Amino acid sequence: MTSSPVPVNLAGKLSQFSDLWSQKKVADLNDYEVKLAKLKGEFVWHSHEDTDELFLVISGRLTLQLRDGDVVLGPGELFVVPRGVEHCPVADEETAVLLLEPAGTLNTGDAGGPRSKAPEAL
């Protein structure tokens, strides 16, 4: 017997963690991962040479610093950082985001370093 399909409740998932800059995988979509994260402060400048990266702001405000200008997102807004474009996410207040990118994409892209970590299943 198969179980009934269950929707992913984003608010419920976000209430299950408080750590910042730690991606939590909430669903798979073909070869992609749907991830949630809470952000505050500045991340690292990096790029993803082989893939675009989608940011959807659920709550708070996110500034995506790009070398040719900033993109500021509020709740309900999304932006796709094109592959190979260097960017640095900054959140002045705690901000919840949904990310969509291919499975195995490193959060720090080509920068690597101590802030690199694989997403945790939630």
MODELLER restraints for C-alpha pairs under 7 A, 6 or more apart:
rsr = mdl.restraints
at = mdl.atoms
rsr.add(forms.Gaussian(group=physical.xy_distance, feature=features.Distance(at['CA:19:A'], at['CA:38:A']), mean=6.97, stdev=0.5))
rsr.add(forms.Gaussian(group=physical.xy_distance, feature=features.Distance(at['CA:20:A'], at['CA:37:A']), mean=6.97, stdev=0.5))
rsr.add(forms.Gaussian(group=physical.xy_distance, feature=features.Distance(at['CA:20:A'], at['CA:38:A']), mean=5.01, stdev=0.5))
rsr.add(forms.Gaussian(group=physical.xy_distance, feature=features.Distance(at['CA:20:A'], at['CA:39:A']), mean=5.21, stdev=0.5))
rsr.add(forms.Gaussian(group=physical.xy_distance, feature=features.Distance(at['CA:20:A'], at['CA:40:A']), mean=6.65, stdev=0.5))
rsr.add(forms.Gaussian(group=physical.xy_distance, feature=features.Distance(at['CA:21:A'], at['CA:37:A']), mean=6.13, stdev=0.5))
rsr.add(forms.Gaussian(group=physical.xy_distance, feature=features.Distance(at['CA:21:A'], at['CA:38:A']), mean=5.93, stdev=0.5))
rsr.add(forms.Gaussian(group=physical.xy_distance, feature=features.Distance(at['CA:21:A'], at['CA:39:A']), mean=5.29, stdev=0.5))
rsr.add(forms.Gaussian(group=physical.xy_distance, feature=features.Distance(at['CA:22:A'], at['CA:37:A']), mean=5.83, stdev=0.5))
rsr.add(forms.Gaussian(group=physical.xy_distance, feature=features.Distance(at['CA:22:A'], at['CA:119:A']), mean=6.87, stdev=0.5))
rsr.add(forms.Gaussian(group=physical.xy_distance, feature=features.Distance(at['CA:23:A'], at['CA:35:A']), mean=5.94, stdev=0.5))
rsr.add(forms.Gaussian(group=physical.xy_distance, feature=features.Distance(at['CA:23:A'], at['CA:36:A']), mean=5.64, stdev=0.5))
rsr.add(forms.Gaussian(group=physical.xy_distance, feature=features.Distance(at['CA:23:A'], at['CA:37:A']), mean=4.79, stdev=0.5))
rsr.add(forms.Gaussian(group=physical.xy_distance, feature=features.Distance(at['CA:23:A'], at['CA:119:A']), mean=4.72, stdev=0.5))
rsr.add(forms.Gaussian(group=physical.xy_distance, feature=features.Distance(at['CA:23:A'], at['CA:120:A']), mean=6.45, stdev=0.5))
rsr.add(forms.Gaussian(group=physical.xy_distance, feature=features.Distance(at['CA:24:A'], at['CA:35:A']), mean=5.19, stdev=0.5))
rsr.add(forms.Gaussian(group=physical.xy_distance, feature=features.Distance(at['CA:24:A'], at['CA:36:A']), mean=5.15, stdev=0.5))
rsr.add(forms.Gaussian(group=physical.xy_distance, feature=features.Distance(at['CA:24:A'], at['CA:37:A']), mean=6.26, stdev=0.5))
rsr.add(forms.Gaussian(group=physical.xy_distance, feature=features.Distance(at['CA:24:A'], at['CA:119:A']), mean=5.23, stdev=0.5))
rsr.add(forms.Gaussian(group=physical.xy_distance, feature=features.Distance(at['CA:24:A'], at['CA:120:A']), mean=4.82, stdev=0.5))
rsr.add(forms.Gaussian(group=physical.xy_distance, feature=features.Distance(at['CA:24:A'], at['CA:121:A']), mean=5.57, stdev=0.5))
rsr.add(forms.Gaussian(group=physical.xy_distance, feature=features.Distance(at['CA:24:A'], at['CA:122:A']), mean=5.69, stdev=0.5))
rsr.add(forms.Gaussian(group=physical.xy_distance, feature=features.Distance(at['CA:25:A'], at['CA:33:A']), mean=6.47, stdev=0.5))
rsr.add(forms.Gaussian(group=physical.xy_distance, feature=features.Distance(at['CA:25:A'], at['CA:34:A']), mean=5.83, stdev=0.5))
rsr.add(forms.Gaussian(group=physical.xy_distance, feature=features.Distance(at['CA:25:A'], at['CA:35:A']), mean=4.28, stdev=0.5))
rsr.add(forms.Gaussian(group=physical.xy_distance, feature=features.Distance(at['CA:25:A'], at['CA:36:A']), mean=6.48, stdev=0.5))
rsr.add(forms.Gaussian(group=physical.xy_distance, feature=features.Distance(at['CA:25:A'], at['CA:119:A']), mean=5.94, stdev=0.5))
rsr.add(forms.Gaussian(group=physical.xy_distance, feature=features.Distance(at['CA:25:A'], at['CA:120:A']), mean=5.82, stdev=0.5))
rsr.add(forms.Gaussian(group=physical.xy_distance, feature=features.Distance(at['CA:25:A'], at['CA:121:A']), mean=4.66, stdev=0.5))
rsr.add(forms.Gaussian(group=physical.xy_distance, feature=features.Distance(at['CA:25:A'], at['CA:122:A']), mean=5.79, stdev=0.5))
rsr.add(forms.Gaussian(group=physical.xy_distance, feature=features.Distance(at['CA:26:A'], at['CA:34:A']), mean=5.82, stdev=0.5))
rsr.add(forms.Gaussian(group=physical.xy_distance, feature=features.Distance(at['CA:26:A'], at['CA:35:A']), mean=5.59, stdev=0.5))
rsr.add(forms.Gaussian(group=physical.xy_distance, feature=features.Distance(at['CA:26:A'], at['CA:121:A']), mean=6.46, stdev=0.5))
rsr.add(forms.Gaussian(group=physical.xy_distance, feature=features.Distance(at['CA:26:A'], at['CA:122:A']), mean=5.68, stdev=0.5))
rsr.add(forms.Gaussian(group=physical.xy_distance, feature=features.Distance(at['CA:27:A'], at['CA:33:A']), mean=6.08, stdev=0.5))
rsr.add(forms.Gaussian(group=physical.xy_distance, feature=features.Distance(at['CA:27:A'], at['CA:34:A']), mean=5.06, stdev=0.5))
rsr.add(forms.Gaussian(group=physical.xy_distance, feature=features.Distance(at['CA:28:A'], at['CA:34:A']), mean=5.93, stdev=0.5))
rsr.add(forms.Gaussian(group=physical.xy_distance, feature=features.Distance(at['CA:31:A'], at['CA:102:A']), mean=5.76, stdev=0.5))
rsr.add(forms.Gaussian(group=physical.xy_distance, feature=features.Distance(at['CA:31:A'], at['CA:103:A']), mean=5.88, stdev=0.5))
rsr.add(forms.Gaussian(group=physical.xy_distance, feature=features.Distance(at['CA:32:A'], at['CA:100:A']), mean=6.74, stdev=0.5))
rsr.add(forms.Gaussian(group=physical.xy_distance, feature=features.Distance(at['CA:32:A'], at['CA:101:A']), mean=5.40, stdev=0.5))
rsr.add(forms.Gaussian(group=physical.xy_distance, feature=features.Distance(at['CA:32:A'], at['CA:102:A']), mean=4.01, stdev=0.5))
rsr.add(forms.Gaussian(group=physical.xy_distance, feature=features.Distance(at['CA:32:A'], at['CA:103:A']), mean=4.90, stdev=0.5))
rsr.add(forms.Gaussian(group=physical.xy_distance, feature=features.Distance(at['CA:33:A'], at['CA:100:A']), mean=5.89, stdev=0.5))
rsr.add(forms.Gaussian(group=physical.xy_distance, feature=features.Distance(at['CA:33:A'], at['CA:101:A']), mean=5.79, stdev=0.5))
rsr.add(forms.Gaussian(group=physical.xy_distance, feature=features.Distance(at['CA:33:A'], at['CA:102:A']), mean=5.91, stdev=0.5))
rsr.add(forms.Gaussian(group=physical.xy_distance, feature=features.Distance(at['CA:33:A'], at['CA:103:A']), mean=5.23, stdev=0.5))
rsr.add(forms.Gaussian(group=physical.xy_distance, feature=features.Distance(at['CA:34:A'], at['CA:98:A']), mean=6.97, stdev=0.5))
rsr.add(forms.Gaussian(group=physical.xy_distance, feature=features.Distance(at['CA:34:A'], at['CA:99:A']), mean=5.86, stdev=0.5))
rsr.add(forms.Gaussian(group=physical.xy_distance, feature=features.Distance(at['CA:34:A'], at['CA:100:A']), mean=4.90, stdev=0.5))
rsr.add(forms.Gaussian(group=physical.xy_distance, feature=features.Distance(at['CA:35:A'], at['CA:98:A']), mean=5.58, stdev=0.5))
rsr.add(forms.Gaussian(group=physical.xy_distance, feature=features.Distance(at['CA:35:A'], at['CA:99:A']), mean=5.02, stdev=0.5))
rsr.add(forms.Gaussian(group=physical.xy_distance, feature=features.Distance(at['CA:35:A'], at['CA:100:A']), mean=6.41, stdev=0.5))
rsr.add(forms.Gaussian(group=physical.xy_distance, feature=features.Distance(at['CA:36:A'], at['CA:97:A']), mean=5.69, stdev=0.5))
rsr.add(forms.Gaussian(group=physical.xy_distance, feature=features.Distance(at['CA:36:A'], at['CA:98:A']), mean=4.58, stdev=0.5))
rsr.add(forms.Gaussian(group=physical.xy_distance, feature=features.Distance(at['CA:36:A'], at['CA:99:A']), mean=6.17, stdev=0.5))
rsr.add(forms.Gaussian(group=physical.xy_distance, feature=features.Distance(at['CA:37:A'], at['CA:96:A']), mean=5.80, stdev=0.5))
rsr.add(forms.Gaussian(group=physical.xy_distance, feature=features.Distance(at['CA:37:A'], at['CA:97:A']), mean=5.47, stdev=0.5))
rsr.add(forms.Gaussian(group=physical.xy_distance, feature=features.Distance(at['CA:37:A'], at['CA:98:A']), mean=6.61, stdev=0.5))
rsr.add(forms.Gaussian(group=physical.xy_distance, feature=features.Distance(at['CA:38:A'], at['CA:94:A']), mean=6.57, stdev=0.5))
rsr.add(forms.Gaussian(group=physical.xy_distance, feature=features.Distance(at['CA:38:A'], at['CA:95:A']), mean=5.53, stdev=0.5))
rsr.add(forms.Gaussian(group=physical.xy_distance, feature=features.Distance(at['CA:38:A'], at['CA:96:A']), mean=4.54, stdev=0.5))
rsr.add(forms.Gaussian(group=physical.xy_distance, feature=features.Distance(at['CA:38:A'], at['CA:97:A']), mean=6.43, stdev=0.5))
rsr.add(forms.Gaussian(group=physical.xy_distance, feature=features.Distance(at['CA:39:A'], at['CA:91:A']), mean=6.10, stdev=0.5))
rsr.add(forms.Gaussian(group=physical.xy_distance, feature=features.Distance(at['CA:39:A'], at['CA:94:A']), mean=5.59, stdev=0.5))
rsr.add(forms.Gaussian(group=physical.xy_distance, feature=features.Distance(at['CA:39:A'], at['CA:95:A']), mean=5.13, stdev=0.5))
rsr.add(forms.Gaussian(group=physical.xy_distance, feature=features.Distance(at['CA:39:A'], at['CA:96:A']), mean=6.37, stdev=0.5))
rsr.add(forms.Gaussian(group=physical.xy_distance, feature=features.Distance(at['CA:40:A'], at['CA:90:A']), mean=6.96, stdev=0.5))
rsr.add(forms.Gaussian(group=physical.xy_distance, feature=features.Distance(at['CA:40:A'], at['CA:91:A']), mean=4.73, stdev=0.5))
rsr.add(forms.Gaussian(group=physical.xy_distance, feature=features.Distance(at['CA:40:A'], at['CA:92:A']), mean=6.03, stdev=0.5))
rsr.add(forms.Gaussian(group=physical.xy_distance, feature=features.Distance(at['CA:40:A'], at['CA:93:A']), mean=5.69, stdev=0.5))
rsr.add(forms.Gaussian(group=physical.xy_distance, feature=features.Distance(at['CA:40:A'], at['CA:94:A']), mean=4.78, stdev=0.5))
rsr.add(forms.Gaussian(group=physical.xy_distance, feature=features.Distance(at['CA:40:A'], at['CA:95:A']), mean=6.41, stdev=0.5))
rsr.add(forms.Gaussian(group=physical.xy_distance, feature=features.Distance(at['CA:41:A'], at['CA:90:A']), mean=5.59, stdev=0.5))
rsr.add(forms.Gaussian(group=physical.xy_distance, feature=features.Distance(at['CA:41:A'], at['CA:91:A']), mean=5.11, stdev=0.5))
rsr.add(forms.Gaussian(group=physical.xy_distance, feature=features.Distance(at['CA:41:A'], at['CA:92:A']), mean=5.72, stdev=0.5))
rsr.add(forms.Gaussian(group=physical.xy_distance, feature=features.Distance(at['CA:42:A'], at['CA:89:A']), mean=6.14, stdev=0.5))
rsr.add(forms.Gaussian(group=physical.xy_distance, feature=features.Distance(at['CA:42:A'], at['CA:90:A']), mean=4.35, stdev=0.5))
rsr.add(forms.Gaussian(group=physical.xy_distance, feature=features.Distance(at['CA:42:A'], at['CA:91:A']), mean=6.47, stdev=0.5))
rsr.add(forms.Gaussian(group=physical.xy_distance, feature=features.Distance(at['CA:43:A'], at['CA:88:A']), mean=5.93, stdev=0.5))
rsr.add(forms.Gaussian(group=physical.xy_distance, feature=features.Distance(at['CA:43:A'], at['CA:89:A']), mean=5.59, stdev=0.5))
rsr.add(forms.Gaussian(group=physical.xy_distance, feature=features.Distance(at['CA:43:A'], at['CA:90:A']), mean=6.29, stdev=0.5))
rsr.add(forms.Gaussian(group=physical.xy_distance, feature=features.Distance(at['CA:44:A'], at['CA:88:A']), mean=5.52, stdev=0.5))
rsr.add(forms.Gaussian(group=physical.xy_distance, feature=features.Distance(at['CA:44:A'], at['CA:108:A']), mean=6.98, stdev=0.5))
rsr.add(forms.Gaussian(group=physical.xy_distance, feature=features.Distance(at['CA:45:A'], at['CA:86:A']), mean=6.42, stdev=0.5))
rsr.add(forms.Gaussian(group=physical.xy_distance, feature=features.Distance(at['CA:45:A'], at['CA:87:A']), mean=5.36, stdev=0.5))
rsr.add(forms.Gaussian(group=physical.xy_distance, feature=features.Distance(at['CA:45:A'], at['CA:88:A']), mean=4.46, stdev=0.5))
rsr.add(forms.Gaussian(group=physical.xy_distance, feature=features.Distance(at['CA:46:A'], at['CA:86:A']), mean=5.19, stdev=0.5))
rsr.add(forms.Gaussian(group=physical.xy_distance, feature=features.Distance(at['CA:46:A'], at['CA:87:A']), mean=5.62, stdev=0.5))
rsr.add(forms.Gaussian(group=physical.xy_distance, feature=features.Distance(at['CA:46:A'], at['CA:88:A']), mean=6.56, stdev=0.5))
rsr.add(forms.Gaussian(group=physical.xy_distance, feature=features.Distance(at['CA:46:A'], at['CA:108:A']), mean=5.98, stdev=0.5))
rsr.add(forms.Gaussian(group=physical.xy_distance, feature=features.Distance(at['CA:46:A'], at['CA:109:A']), mean=5.58, stdev=0.5))
rsr.add(forms.Gaussian(group=physical.xy_distance, feature=features.Distance(at['CA:46:A'], at['CA:110:A']), mean=5.79, stdev=0.5))
rsr.add(forms.Gaussian(group=physical.xy_distance, feature=features.Distance(at['CA:46:A'], at['CA:111:A']), mean=5.23, stdev=0.5))
rsr.add(forms.Gaussian(group=physical.xy_distance, feature=features.Distance(at['CA:47:A'], at['CA:84:A']), mean=5.38, stdev=0.5))
rsr.add(forms.Gaussian(group=physical.xy_distance, feature=features.Distance(at['CA:47:A'], at['CA:85:A']), mean=5.52, stdev=0.5))
rsr.add(forms.Gaussian(group=physical.xy_distance, feature=features.Distance(at['CA:47:A'], at['CA:86:A']), mean=4.42, stdev=0.5))
rsr.add(forms.Gaussian(group=physical.xy_distance, feature=features.Distance(at['CA:47:A'], at['CA:87:A']), mean=6.23, stdev=0.5))
rsr.add(forms.Gaussian(group=physical.xy_distance, feature=features.Distance(at['CA:47:A'], at['CA:109:A']), mean=5.30, stdev=0.5))
rsr.add(forms.Gaussian(group=physical.xy_distance, feature=features.Distance(at['CA:47:A'], at['CA:110:A']), mean=5.78, stdev=0.5))
rsr.add(forms.Gaussian(group=physical.xy_distance, feature=features.Distance(at['CA:48:A'], at['CA:83:A']), mean=5.58, stdev=0.5))
rsr.add(forms.Gaussian(group=physical.xy_distance, feature=features.Distance(at['CA:48:A'], at['CA:84:A']), mean=5.27, stdev=0.5))
rsr.add(forms.Gaussian(group=physical.xy_distance, feature=features.Distance(at['CA:48:A'], at['CA:109:A']), mean=4.98, stdev=0.5))
rsr.add(forms.Gaussian(group=physical.xy_distance, feature=features.Distance(at['CA:48:A'], at['CA:110:A']), mean=6.33, stdev=0.5))
rsr.add(forms.Gaussian(group=physical.xy_distance, feature=features.Distance(at['CA:49:A'], at['CA:83:A']), mean=5.37, stdev=0.5))
rsr.add(forms.Gaussian(group=physical.xy_distance, feature=features.Distance(at['CA:49:A'], at['CA:84:A']), mean=4.26, stdev=0.5))
rsr.add(forms.Gaussian(group=physical.xy_distance, feature=features.Distance(at['CA:50:A'], at['CA:83:A']), mean=5.85, stdev=0.5))
rsr.add(forms.Gaussian(group=physical.xy_distance, feature=features.Distance(at['CA:50:A'], at['CA:84:A']), mean=6.98, stdev=0.5))
rsr.add(forms.Gaussian(group=physical.xy_distance, feature=features.Distance(at['CA:51:A'], at['CA:83:A']), mean=4.64, stdev=0.5))
rsr.add(forms.Gaussian(group=physical.xy_distance, feature=features.Distance(at['CA:52:A'], at['CA:80:A']), mean=6.49, stdev=0.5))
rsr.add(forms.Gaussian(group=physical.xy_distance, feature=features.Distance(at['CA:52:A'], at['CA:81:A']), mean=5.60, stdev=0.5))
rsr.add(forms.Gaussian(group=physical.xy_distance, feature=features.Distance(at['CA:52:A'], at['CA:82:A']), mean=4.51, stdev=0.5))
rsr.add(forms.Gaussian(group=physical.xy_distance, feature=features.Distance(at['CA:52:A'], at['CA:83:A']), mean=4.30, stdev=0.5))
rsr.add(forms.Gaussian(group=physical.xy_distance, feature=features.Distance(at['CA:53:A'], at['CA:80:A']), mean=5.49, stdev=0.5))
rsr.add(forms.Gaussian(group=physical.xy_distance, feature=features.Distance(at['CA:53:A'], at['CA:81:A']), mean=5.17, stdev=0.5))
rsr.add(forms.Gaussian(group=physical.xy_distance, feature=features.Distance(at['CA:53:A'], at['CA:82:A']), mean=6.66, stdev=0.5))
rsr.add(forms.Gaussian(group=physical.xy_distance, feature=features.Distance(at['CA:53:A'], at['CA:100:A']), mean=6.27, stdev=0.5))
rsr.add(forms.Gaussian(group=physical.xy_distance, feature=features.Distance(at['CA:53:A'], at['CA:101:A']), mean=5.45, stdev=0.5))
rsr.add(forms.Gaussian(group=physical.xy_distance, feature=features.Distance(at['CA:54:A'], at['CA:78:A']), mean=6.99, stdev=0.5))
rsr.add(forms.Gaussian(group=physical.xy_distance, feature=features.Distance(at['CA:54:A'], at['CA:79:A']), mean=5.89, stdev=0.5))
rsr.add(forms.Gaussian(group=physical.xy_distance, feature=features.Distance(at['CA:54:A'], at['CA:80:A']), mean=4.37, stdev=0.5))
rsr.add(forms.Gaussian(group=physical.xy_distance, feature=features.Distance(at['CA:54:A'], at['CA:81:A']), mean=6.39, stdev=0.5))
rsr.add(forms.Gaussian(group=physical.xy_distance, feature=features.Distance(at['CA:54:A'], at['CA:99:A']), mean=5.48, stdev=0.5))
rsr.add(forms.Gaussian(group=physical.xy_distance, feature=features.Distance(at['CA:54:A'], at['CA:100:A']), mean=5.14, stdev=0.5))
rsr.add(forms.Gaussian(group=physical.xy_distance, feature=features.Distance(at['CA:54:A'], at['CA:101:A']), mean=6.71, stdev=0.5))
rsr.add(forms.Gaussian(group=physical.xy_distance, feature=features.Distance(at['CA:55:A'], at['CA:78:A']), mean=5.39, stdev=0.5))
rsr.add(forms.Gaussian(group=physical.xy_distance, feature=features.Distance(at['CA:55:A'], at['CA:79:A']), mean=5.47, stdev=0.5))
rsr.add(forms.Gaussian(group=physical.xy_distance, feature=features.Distance(at['CA:55:A'], at['CA:80:A']), mean=6.30, stdev=0.5))
rsr.add(forms.Gaussian(group=physical.xy_distance, feature=features.Distance(at['CA:55:A'], at['CA:97:A']), mean=6.47, stdev=0.5))
rsr.add(forms.Gaussian(group=physical.xy_distance, feature=features.Distance(at['CA:55:A'], at['CA:98:A']), mean=5.97, stdev=0.5))
rsr.add(forms.Gaussian(group=physical.xy_distance, feature=features.Distance(at['CA:55:A'], at['CA:99:A']), mean=4.98, stdev=0.5))
rsr.add(forms.Gaussian(group=physical.xy_distance, feature=features.Distance(at['CA:56:A'], at['CA:76:A']), mean=6.74, stdev=0.5))
rsr.add(forms.Gaussian(group=physical.xy_distance, feature=features.Distance(at['CA:56:A'], at['CA:77:A']), mean=5.80, stdev=0.5))
rsr.add(forms.Gaussian(group=physical.xy_distance, feature=features.Distance(at['CA:56:A'], at['CA:78:A']), mean=4.15, stdev=0.5))
rsr.add(forms.Gaussian(group=physical.xy_distance, feature=features.Distance(at['CA:56:A'], at['CA:79:A']), mean=6.71, stdev=0.5))
rsr.add(forms.Gaussian(group=physical.xy_distance, feature=features.Distance(at['CA:56:A'], at['CA:97:A']), mean=5.43, stdev=0.5))
rsr.add(forms.Gaussian(group=physical.xy_distance, feature=features.Distance(at['CA:56:A'], at['CA:98:A']), mean=5.04, stdev=0.5))
rsr.add(forms.Gaussian(group=physical.xy_distance, feature=features.Distance(at['CA:56:A'], at['CA:99:A']), mean=6.44, stdev=0.5))
rsr.add(forms.Gaussian(group=physical.xy_distance, feature=features.Distance(at['CA:57:A'], at['CA:73:A']), mean=6.60, stdev=0.5))
rsr.add(forms.Gaussian(group=physical.xy_distance, feature=features.Distance(at['CA:57:A'], at['CA:74:A']), mean=6.03, stdev=0.5))
rsr.add(forms.Gaussian(group=physical.xy_distance, feature=features.Distance(at['CA:57:A'], at['CA:75:A']), mean=4.92, stdev=0.5))
rsr.add(forms.Gaussian(group=physical.xy_distance, feature=features.Distance(at['CA:57:A'], at['CA:76:A']), mean=5.73, stdev=0.5))
rsr.add(forms.Gaussian(group=physical.xy_distance, feature=features.Distance(at['CA:57:A'], at['CA:77:A']), mean=5.75, stdev=0.5))
rsr.add(forms.Gaussian(group=physical.xy_distance, feature=features.Distance(at['CA:57:A'], at['CA:78:A']), mean=6.27, stdev=0.5))
rsr.add(forms.Gaussian(group=physical.xy_distance, feature=features.Distance(at['CA:57:A'], at['CA:96:A']), mean=6.12, stdev=0.5))
rsr.add(forms.Gaussian(group=physical.xy_distance, feature=features.Distance(at['CA:57:A'], at['CA:97:A']), mean=4.49, stdev=0.5))
rsr.add(forms.Gaussian(group=physical.xy_distance, feature=features.Distance(at['CA:57:A'], at['CA:98:A']), mean=6.46, stdev=0.5))
rsr.add(forms.Gaussian(group=physical.xy_distance, feature=features.Distance(at['CA:58:A'], at['CA:75:A']), mean=4.92, stdev=0.5))
rsr.add(forms.Gaussian(group=physical.xy_distance, feature=features.Distance(at['CA:58:A'], at['CA:76:A']), mean=5.89, stdev=0.5))
rsr.add(forms.Gaussian(group=physical.xy_distance, feature=features.Distance(at['CA:58:A'], at['CA:96:A']), mean=5.33, stdev=0.5))
rsr.add(forms.Gaussian(group=physical.xy_distance, feature=features.Distance(at['CA:58:A'], at['CA:97:A']), mean=5.33, stdev=0.5))
rsr.add(forms.Gaussian(group=physical.xy_distance, feature=features.Distance(at['CA:58:A'], at['CA:98:A']), mean=6.98, stdev=0.5))
rsr.add(forms.Gaussian(group=physical.xy_distance, feature=features.Distance(at['CA:59:A'], at['CA:75:A']), mean=4.91, stdev=0.5))
rsr.add(forms.Gaussian(group=physical.xy_distance, feature=features.Distance(at['CA:59:A'], at['CA:95:A']), mean=5.48, stdev=0.5))
rsr.add(forms.Gaussian(group=physical.xy_distance, feature=features.Distance(at['CA:59:A'], at['CA:96:A']), mean=5.16, stdev=0.5))
rsr.add(forms.Gaussian(group=physical.xy_distance, feature=features.Distance(at['CA:60:A'], at['CA:74:A']), mean=6.27, stdev=0.5))
rsr.add(forms.Gaussian(group=physical.xy_distance, feature=features.Distance(at['CA:60:A'], at['CA:75:A']), mean=6.30, stdev=0.5))
rsr.add(forms.Gaussian(group=physical.xy_distance, feature=features.Distance(at['CA:60:A'], at['CA:93:A']), mean=6.46, stdev=0.5))
rsr.add(forms.Gaussian(group=physical.xy_distance, feature=features.Distance(at['CA:60:A'], at['CA:94:A']), mean=6.18, stdev=0.5))
rsr.add(forms.Gaussian(group=physical.xy_distance, feature=features.Distance(at['CA:60:A'], at['CA:95:A']), mean=4.23, stdev=0.5))
rsr.add(forms.Gaussian(group=physical.xy_distance, feature=features.Distance(at['CA:60:A'], at['CA:96:A']), mean=6.49, stdev=0.5))
rsr.add(forms.Gaussian(group=physical.xy_distance, feature=features.Distance(at['CA:61:A'], at['CA:73:A']), mean=5.68, stdev=0.5))
rsr.add(forms.Gaussian(group=physical.xy_distance, feature=features.Distance(at['CA:61:A'], at['CA:74:A']), mean=4.73, stdev=0.5))
rsr.add(forms.Gaussian(group=physical.xy_distance, feature=features.Distance(at['CA:61:A'], at['CA:75:A']), mean=6.92, stdev=0.5))
rsr.add(forms.Gaussian(group=physical.xy_distance, feature=features.Distance(at['CA:61:A'], at['CA:91:A']), mean=6.22, stdev=0.5))
rsr.add(forms.Gaussian(group=physical.xy_distance, feature=features.Distance(at['CA:61:A'], at['CA:93:A']), mean=6.95, stdev=0.5))
rsr.add(forms.Gaussian(group=physical.xy_distance, feature=features.Distance(at['CA:61:A'], at['CA:95:A']), mean=5.88, stdev=0.5))
rsr.add(forms.Gaussian(group=physical.xy_distance, feature=features.Distance(at['CA:62:A'], at['CA:72:A']), mean=5.79, stdev=0.5))
rsr.add(forms.Gaussian(group=physical.xy_distance, feature=features.Distance(at['CA:62:A'], at['CA:73:A']), mean=5.16, stdev=0.5))
rsr.add(forms.Gaussian(group=physical.xy_distance, feature=features.Distance(at['CA:62:A'], at['CA:74:A']), mean=6.61, stdev=0.5))
rsr.add(forms.Gaussian(group=physical.xy_distance, feature=features.Distance(at['CA:62:A'], at['CA:89:A']), mean=6.87, stdev=0.5))
rsr.add(forms.Gaussian(group=physical.xy_distance, feature=features.Distance(at['CA:62:A'], at['CA:90:A']), mean=5.95, stdev=0.5))
rsr.add(forms.Gaussian(group=physical.xy_distance, feature=features.Distance(at['CA:62:A'], at['CA:91:A']), mean=4.93, stdev=0.5))
rsr.add(forms.Gaussian(group=physical.xy_distance, feature=features.Distance(at['CA:62:A'], at['CA:95:A']), mean=6.72, stdev=0.5))
rsr.add(forms.Gaussian(group=physical.xy_distance, feature=features.Distance(at['CA:63:A'], at['CA:70:A']), mean=6.48, stdev=0.5))
rsr.add(forms.Gaussian(group=physical.xy_distance, feature=features.Distance(at['CA:63:A'], at['CA:71:A']), mean=5.65, stdev=0.5))
rsr.add(forms.Gaussian(group=physical.xy_distance, feature=features.Distance(at['CA:63:A'], at['CA:72:A']), mean=4.40, stdev=0.5))
rsr.add(forms.Gaussian(group=physical.xy_distance, feature=features.Distance(at['CA:63:A'], at['CA:73:A']), mean=6.26, stdev=0.5))
rsr.add(forms.Gaussian(group=physical.xy_distance, feature=features.Distance(at['CA:63:A'], at['CA:89:A']), mean=5.87, stdev=0.5))
rsr.add(forms.Gaussian(group=physical.xy_distance, feature=features.Distance(at['CA:63:A'], at['CA:90:A']), mean=5.12, stdev=0.5))
rsr.add(forms.Gaussian(group=physical.xy_distance, feature=features.Distance(at['CA:63:A'], at['CA:91:A']), mean=6.24, stdev=0.5))
rsr.add(forms.Gaussian(group=physical.xy_distance, feature=features.Distance(at['CA:64:A'], at['CA:70:A']), mean=5.66, stdev=0.5))
rsr.add(forms.Gaussian(group=physical.xy_distance, feature=features.Distance(at['CA:64:A'], at['CA:71:A']), mean=5.11, stdev=0.5))
rsr.add(forms.Gaussian(group=physical.xy_distance, feature=features.Distance(at['CA:64:A'], at['CA:72:A']), mean=6.33, stdev=0.5))
rsr.add(forms.Gaussian(group=physical.xy_distance, feature=features.Distance(at['CA:64:A'], at['CA:87:A']), mean=6.36, stdev=0.5))
rsr.add(forms.Gaussian(group=physical.xy_distance, feature=features.Distance(at['CA:64:A'], at['CA:88:A']), mean=5.75, stdev=0.5))
rsr.add(forms.Gaussian(group=physical.xy_distance, feature=features.Distance(at['CA:64:A'], at['CA:89:A']), mean=4.60, stdev=0.5))
rsr.add(forms.Gaussian(group=physical.xy_distance, feature=features.Distance(at['CA:64:A'], at['CA:90:A']), mean=6.29, stdev=0.5))
rsr.add(forms.Gaussian(group=physical.xy_distance, feature=features.Distance(at['CA:65:A'], at['CA:71:A']), mean=6.50, stdev=0.5))
rsr.add(forms.Gaussian(group=physical.xy_distance, feature=features.Distance(at['CA:65:A'], at['CA:87:A']), mean=5.43, stdev=0.5))
rsr.add(forms.Gaussian(group=physical.xy_distance, feature=features.Distance(at['CA:65:A'], at['CA:88:A']), mean=5.01, stdev=0.5))
rsr.add(forms.Gaussian(group=physical.xy_distance, feature=features.Distance(at['CA:65:A'], at['CA:89:A']), mean=6.14, stdev=0.5))
rsr.add(forms.Gaussian(group=physical.xy_distance, feature=features.Distance(at['CA:66:A'], at['CA:86:A']), mean=6.24, stdev=0.5))
rsr.add(forms.Gaussian(group=physical.xy_distance, feature=features.Distance(at['CA:66:A'], at['CA:87:A']), mean=4.78, stdev=0.5))
rsr.add(forms.Gaussian(group=physical.xy_distance, feature=features.Distance(at['CA:66:A'], at['CA:88:A']), mean=6.79, stdev=0.5))
rsr.add(forms.Gaussian(group=physical.xy_distance, feature=features.Distance(at['CA:67:A'], at['CA:86:A']), mean=6.81, stdev=0.5))
rsr.add(forms.Gaussian(group=physical.xy_distance, feature=features.Distance(at['CA:106:A'], at['CA:116:A']), mean=6.74, stdev=0.5))
rsr.add(forms.Gaussian(group=physical.xy_distance, feature=features.Distance(at['CA:106:A'], at['CA:118:A']), mean=6.60, stdev=0.5))
rsr.add(forms.Gaussian(group=physical.xy_distance, feature=features.Distance(at['CA:107:A'], at['CA:116:A']), mean=5.98, stdev=0.5))
rsr.add(forms.Gaussian(group=physical.xy_distance, feature=features.Distance(at['CA:107:A'], at['CA:117:A']), mean=6.63, stdev=0.5))
rsr.add(forms.Gaussian(group=physical.xy_distance, feature=features.Distance(at['CA:108:A'], at['CA:116:A']), mean=5.47, stdev=0.5))
